Amino acid sequence: MERLLFAYAGVGLATGAAALALLALTPFWEKRYAARFRCIVWLALAVRLLVPFAAPLPAPAPQPLLLELPASLPDTARAGETQAAGAPTGQAAGTGESVASVPQASDRNTEPEIKEAFGTAQAAPREPAAGVPSAQEEGRTEASGASRKTPVLRSGEILLPAPARLAGFVWLAGVGVCALWHLAHYAVWRARTFHWNRPMESSAAQKAHAAACRAVRMRRAPGIYANAVVPCPMAVGVLRPVVLVPEALCESLLLEWMLRHELTHIKRGHIVCKAVLLSACAVHWYNPAVWLLARRCEKDLEFACDEAVLHGAPVRAAYGEALLAALKAGAGRPAPFTTCFAPGKKMMLRRFSAIFSKTGKRAGRAALACILCLAALAGSFVACSA
């Protein structure tokens, strides 16, 4: 667990620094690049935060070590061979020590003589040299040293874990608390809100729903319900998303534009993206840069939907009126795993300025490729060093 904590901490440090640098440049690239480009960058960083391990670098192939031997032996070696050959059988070359003669293979009684010559040496036990402990003595010494190192707890004393292990338990507890908080918040909100769901019975609302599905090119139209407690139109759910519409807006002529926005969220999988962001925030709950990244990505998801709805449609005034109507009906902060057509007044003002802006924005494919490569490599050096 300690290694996993250090890996996540290293990736969070490097990716958080990259996120802070990109957040500082937001006023620059918000005017130059489309919102969809910014969403892809934030989501790439979020996915990198959830993958703490770096790809192993290829190791170079081992090179064989070649040694060149001399073609002829030096004169000193030849002199040593000559002295050894001329020495008597019972003495070693250059020494006066006697050596037991080994019987020749050509003798008749070869095997008995070999046994007589080496039998005594094989049977004699090896005595340890002076000052060198035996294996049994070494085992006793190691056992006594281990017993000395083992801490002995007295009554009333508590053995505290190592700091790294304690930090791992704190981090894991924080991840569990953060994840359970988001899941419980969504479960309670869903139970209270879905109790007020009613089928959409208005013919005008059904026509607006069908027209919005055709405009967005939805293969399978999600369910749509009228609700008395939601403040504005919203998409809810990760696996089976549905659209909730306030009862006050069911008869509105601008409902089609609101539904286009929410259906675009569902088609592009923005609720799944929000789940990825929440997972990154839960894992890196101690890192404020990750929370700033998630908050900025949620805003850019709304800008990306506005751009998608208005792409090729010269009716910006009608879409602006739909935003005003939803804001008058009520604005609120979205719950986890939901979207919100009117999240707040400040956000609505920024969306208005982006809708009626005449500045052309680039797709940014080259810049996107560079940033994605940097996001993939973020934290690799830290992970390798760990």
N, C-alpha and C positions, 0 to 999 in steps of 0.2 A: 504493500500500500504506500510505503514511503517513496518508492521509485515512481509510482504513478502520480503521486502528489508533486514530486519534483519535475516530472515531465510536463504535467499540466501547468505548473507555475512558470516553467521556461517558455512554453508556447504562449501562455497568456501574457507574459512580459513582452515578448517580441511582437506578437500580433497586436497587443494593446498599444504599443508605441506606434506601429504602422497605422492603426485606426485613428489615434490622436493626430497624427500628421495629416491624414486625409480629411479629418473633421476640420482642421485648421484651414485647409484649402477648399472647403465647401463653397464659400462665396464665389470663388473663381470658377470651379468646374460646374457649379449649379447653373451658371449662365451659358456655358459652352456645350454641355453634354446633356443628353436626354435623361429623364428620371429612371428609365429602365436600366440604363448603363450603371447608374449609381446603385440601384438595388442589387444588381449582379455582384458588384464589388463588395457590398456589405455582407451579402449572403456567403460569398467565398471566404471572407474573413471569419464569419460565424462557423462555417464548416471546418475551417482550419483550427479553430479553437476547440472543437470537439474531437479532433484527431491529434493526440499529443505526440505521436511517434513519428520520427523522421525516416525517410527511405535510406537504407544503408548505402554508403558510397562504394563503388566497385574497387576492390583491393587489387593492386598490381600483381601480376603473375610473378612467382619467385624465379629468380635467375640462377642457373647453376653456377657453382664456384669451380673454376678450372685452375688447377695447380700444375705447373711445369716441373717435371722431375729432371735432374741432371742426367746427361747421357752416360757419363762414367763416374765411378766413385772416386772421391779424392784420395790422395796418397796416404793420408793418416788412416783411412778406413782399411786400405790394402795392407798397411803395416800391421794393424791390429789383427787382421785375418791371418797374416803370416805367423805372428807370434802365437796365436791361438792354435794354429795347426802344429807348430813345433813344440808346444808344451807337452809335458808327460801326461799320461792318462789320469793320474790321481790328483793333478793340480790344475787350477784354472789359470787362464792366460793373464799375466800381469799381477797375479796374487800368489801367495804361498799357501792358500787354503786348500785343503784336500776335499775332493768331490768323489762321491760314490760312483764307481764305474758301472756303466750300464752294459749288461751282456749283449753281445752281438746276436743278430737274428740268425746267423749261420750256425750257431752252436746247436748241439743236439738237445740238451736239457734247457731250452730257452724259458719255458713257462715256470718251472720250479725256481730257477735262479732269479727271475723277475720278482716272484713272490717273496723270496728271501731278501732281495735288495730293498723292496718297497713295503713289505708287510709291516715292518716296525713303524715306519713313518705314518702309515695309514691308521694304525691302531692307536697311536699315541694321541691323547686329547690335546687340543690347543688351549694353552693357558693364556689368560689375558695379560697384556703387558702391564708393567708397573705404572700406576697412576691412571689407568683407563678403566672406568667402571664397566661392569658387565651389563647385559640386557635386562636382567632381573633388577639390578640396582637402579638402572635408568627408569624402569617402569614404576618402582617404588617412589623415586624422586618426583616423577611427573604427577603421580597420584597425590602425593603430599602437597605439591605446589597447587594443583587444582583445588584441593580441599581448603588451602589457605585463601585462594582468590574468591571462592564462593561466599557471598555475603550471608551472614547468619542474622535472621530477624529476631529481635527480642519482642516481648509482649508489648503491644501498643504501637509498634512501628509499622509503617506502610511503605512498601517498595514502589516508588514512582516509576512510570515508564520513561523511556528515553525521549528527549525533546522532539525528535523527528517523528516518532510514533505518536506522541501526543498531538502534534500538529496534524498528522494524518487523520486521527480520530475527529479533531475539531473540523477539519475540512469536509470529511464525509458527513458529519452531522449537519453542517451548513447546507450541503447539497440536498440532503433529504428534507430538511425543513423548507428550503426554498421551493423544491419541486412539489412537496405536499401542499404548500400554501397556494400555489397557482392552480393545482388540480382541485383543491377544495373550494377555492374561490369560483372556479368555473362551474363546478358541480352545484354549488348553492345557487349561483346566479341562474343557471339553466333550469333548475327545479322551480324557482320562483317565477321565471319569465315564461316558460313554455306552458305554464298553467293557464295563461291567458290567450293562447293561440286559438284562432278561429279560421275556418276555411274562407278563402277569398271568394265571396259570392257576387261581388259587383262585376257586371259585364264589362265595364270600362277598364277595371283593373285586370281582368283576364285578358282583354285585348292588348293592353299595355305589356303584360307579361309575355304574351306570344310574340309581339313585335320586338321586344328586347331580346328574346332568345334567338330570333332570326338575325337580328343585327349583330349580335355577338357570335353567332354560329355555334351555339351550344348543341352538342350531340345528344345530350340527355338533359332535359329541363329539370332543374331542382324544384323542390316544393316551395310554395310561397304561402304565407299565412298573414292574416291581419292580427295585430297585437295591440292591446290597450295600454301597455306599460313601457314599451320601448320608445325612446325619444326620437329616433330617426331610423330610416331604413338601414338594415345591417344584414350581413351574411354570418351564419353561425355554424360551427361544426367542422371537424377535420375529415372524418370518414364519409359522412353523409350530410353535406352542408345544405342548409335551407335559408330562405330569405324571409325576414320579418319586416313588415311594413306597419307603421302607426295607423290606427284607424282613421285619424284625421286626414291622412294623405291618400287614402284608398280611392277617392273620387277625383284626385287632382289630375289636371291635364298634363302635368310635368312628371307624372309617375314613371313614364317610359324611360326618361333620362336617368332617373335614380336607379331603376332596375338594371339599366345597362352598366352602370358603374359597379353595382354589387355582383352582377353576373360575370363581369370581367375579373373581379377578385377571385371568384370561384374557378373560372376557367384557367387562370394562370397559377393557381395553387398558392395564392398569397396567405391563406390560413395555415397551410403547411409550413410556409416560410416563417410565419410568426411562431409556430411550434419549435422550429429549429432555433430561432432567436431566444426563446424562453429556455430551451435546453442549455444553450451557451451561457445564459445568465445564471442558471442554476449551478452549473459546474464551476463557473468563475464568479461566484457571488461576492467575493472579496475584492474584485477588480472593477473600479468605477468606469474604466474605459470601455468595458464590455457593455455595461448598461447604457452608456452614451451611444455606442454603436447601434444597439437594438432600438433605441428610441428614434435615432435618425433614420434607420431603415424603415420603420413603420410609417414615418412621414413620407419618405420617398415612394413607398408603395401606393399611397394615395395620389401623389403626383403622377405616377406611372399610369394609374387607372384613368385619370383625367386626360392624359395624352392619348391613351388608347381609344377612349370614347370619342374624342374630338378629331381623331385621325381621319381625314378625308370628309369631314362633315362641317360645312360652313354655317353652323348654327350655334356659335359660341354664346350668343345672347340668351337663347333658350336654355342652354345648360347652366349659365349663370343664374337665371331665374329659378331653376330647380335647386341650386345650392341655397339661394335666399329663402325659398319656401321651406326647405328642410331645416334651415337654421331658425326660422320663426317657429316651426313646430317644436323644436327642442334640440339641444346639443348635449352630448354627454361623452364621457370617456369610455372607450370600448373595453369590455371584459376580456379575459384571456381567450384565445382561439376564436375571436370575432373580429369583424370589421365595422366601421362606423362611417356613414356618409357625411355626417356633420360632427367632427370630433371637438370643435371649439371655435371661438371667434377669431383668435389669432391665426389658427391654422386655416380658417376659411378666407381670411384676408390674403394670406400668402397664395392660396389656391386661385383666388380671383386674379391676382397680379400675374400668375403663371399662365392662366387661361387666356387673358387678353394681351399677353406679351407677343410682340411681332418679331422678336429676335429668333432667328433660325438656330436650331441646336443640332449638333452632330451626333452620329451614332457612337463614335469613339471606339471602333473595333481595335485599332492598333493600341490605343491607350489601355483598353480593357485587357488585351492579351498580356501587356507588360505588367499590369497590376495583378492579374491572376497568377502570373509566374512568381512575382514577389510574395503573394499570399501563400502560394504552395511552399515556398522556401522559408517563410517566416518561422522562426523558432528551430530551424534545422541545426544551426550551429550550437544553440543552447542545448538541444536534445542530445547532440553528439557528444558534447563536453560532459553532460550528465551521465 
